[in-house]
């Protein structure tokens, strides 16, 4: 599917989400070459759904804003957050990041656009919102676990 078709898929998905939530979809004016973002609040969490027509056009990037700045974390919490990313990414689950402009902690997930419907997307957002309520616990649990694995030949991988 060419990039423009993926952009159409993303905009149609956003419109479907608005309709499912009972709202009229807003006009979506955009340049096809620039990333397009939709902001939405689900279960008291702010999300941003981002689509790039040039970088992985077949996916959307989901940012769940945790409403906390990196400045509010202790060094141990920051290290635990990064260590938990290793586990989360290996399991292709949401992982932590920091916004460049606001230095806000976000939980990040990518989703393929192929056959993604509004109901499925909203369920994913609800699940992320629910589990993000205790994100600090998740970080600590992952820090306590094994953060390295060995390959089949006994070589330690980070």
DAZI-V741181 format. One record per residue. RES is the residue in three letters. SS is DSSP state (a for helix, b for strand, c for the rest). PSI is psi in whole degrees, -180 to 180 (none if undefined). OMEGA is omega in whole degrees, -180 to 180 (NA if undefined). Layout:
res | ss | psi | omega
RES | SS | PSI | OMEGA
RES | SS | PSI | OMEGA
This chain:
res | ss | psi | omega
UNK | c | 133 | -179
UNK | c | 161 | -173
UNK | a | -39 | -179
UNK | a | -36 | 178
UNK | a | -36 | 177
UNK | a | -39 | 179
UNK | a | -42 | 178
UNK | a | -42 | 178
UNK | a | -42 | 180
UNK | a | -47 | -179
UNK | a | -38 | 177
UNK | a | -38 | 177
UNK | a | -44 | 179
UNK | a | -43 | 178
UNK | a | -40 | 178
UNK | a | -38 | 178
UNK | a | -47 | 179
UNK | a | -46 | -180
UNK | a | -41 | -180
UNK | a | -30 | 178
UNK | c | -3 | 177
UNK | c | 19 | -180
UNK | c | 155 | 170
UNK | c | 140 | 179
UNK | c | 138 | -179
UNK | c | 162 | 174
UNK | c | 135 | -179
UNK | c | 96 | 178
UNK | c | 125 | -176
UNK | c | 161 | 172
UNK | c | 129 | -176
UNK | c | -20 | -178
UNK | c | -9 | -178
UNK | c | 151 | 175
UNK | c | 146 | 179
UNK | b | 132 | -177
UNK | b | 146 | 173
UNK | b | 128 | 176
UNK | b | 140 | -178
UNK | b | 149 | 176
UNK | b | 128 | 179
UNK | b | 128 | 179
UNK | c | 45 | 178
UNK | c | 15 | 176
UNK | b | 139 | 176
UNK | b | 132 | 179
UNK | b | 153 | 171
UNK | b | 126 | 177
UNK | b | 124 | -173
UNK | b | 134 | 176
UNK | b | 133 | 175
UNK | c | 127 | 179
UNK | c | -14 | -178
UNK | c | -30 | -178
UNK | c | 107 | -177
UNK | c | 61 | -175
UNK | c | -18 | -179
UNK | c | 2 | -178
UNK | b | 160 | 168
UNK | b | 149 | 177
UNK | b | 126 | -179
UNK | b | 123 | 176
UNK | b | 121 | 174
UNK | b | 115 | -177
UNK | b | 124 | -175
UNK | b | 3 | 174
UNK | b | 39 | 177
UNK | b | 140 | 180
UNK | b | 152 | 176
UNK | a | -27 | 179
UNK | a | -20 | -178
UNK | a | -3 | -180
UNK | c | 146 | 172
UNK | c | 167 | 178
UNK | a | -42 | 179
UNK | a | -41 | 179
UNK | a | -40 | 179
UNK | a | -45 | 178
UNK | a | -40 | 179
UNK | a | -39 | 179
UNK | a | -45 | 179
UNK | a | -39 | 179
UNK | a | -37 | 180
UNK | a | -29 | 178
UNK | a | -36 | -180
UNK | a | -46 | 178
UNK | a | -48 | -176
UNK | a | -45 | -178
UNK | a | -40 | 178
UNK | a | -32 | -179
UNK | c | 11 | -177
UNK | c | 46 | 177
UNK | c | 176 | 178
UNK | c | 146 | -180
UNK | b | 167 | -174
UNK | b | 149 | 176
UNK | b | -180 | -179
UNK | b | 130 | 179
UNK | c | 142 | -176
UNK | c | -40 | -174
UNK | c | -45 | -175
UNK | c | -7 | -177
UNK | c | 35 | -179
UNK | b | 141 | 178
UNK | b | 132 | 179
UNK | b | 155 | 174
UNK | b | 126 | -169
UNK | b | 138 | 176
UNK | b | 142 | 172
UNK | b | 145 | -180
UNK | b | 135 | 175
UNK | b | 143 | 179
UNK | c | -20 | -177
UNK | c | 118 | 177
UNK | c | 16 | 178
UNK | c | 126 | -180
UNK | c | 162 | -177
UNK | a | -45 | -179
UNK | a | -42 | 178
UNK | a | -44 | -180
UNK | a | -45 | 179
UNK | a | -37 | 176
UNK | a | -41 | 177
UNK | a | -42 | 179
UNK | a | -41 | 178
UNK | a | -43 | 179
UNK | a | -42 | 177
UNK | a | -43 | -180
UNK | a | -45 | -180
UNK | a | -49 | -177
UNK | a | -23 | 179
UNK | a | -17 | 179
UNK | c | -30 | -180
UNK | c | 43 | -176
UNK | a | -32 | 178
UNK | a | -38 | 177
UNK | a | -42 | 178
UNK | a | -44 | 179
UNK | a | -48 | -178
UNK | a | -39 | 178
UNK | a | -42 | -180
UNK | a | -32 | 178
UNK | a | -37 | -179
UNK | a | -25 | -179
UNK | c | 180 | 179
UNK | c | 128 | 180
UNK | c | 8 | 175
UNK | c | 156 | 179
UNK | b | 160 | 175
UNK | b | 146 | 176
UNK | c | -178 | -176
UNK | c | -14 | -178
UNK | c | 14 | 176
UNK | c | 10 | 179
UNK | c | 131 | -179
UNK | b | 128 | 177
UNK | b | 139 | -180
UNK | c | none | NA
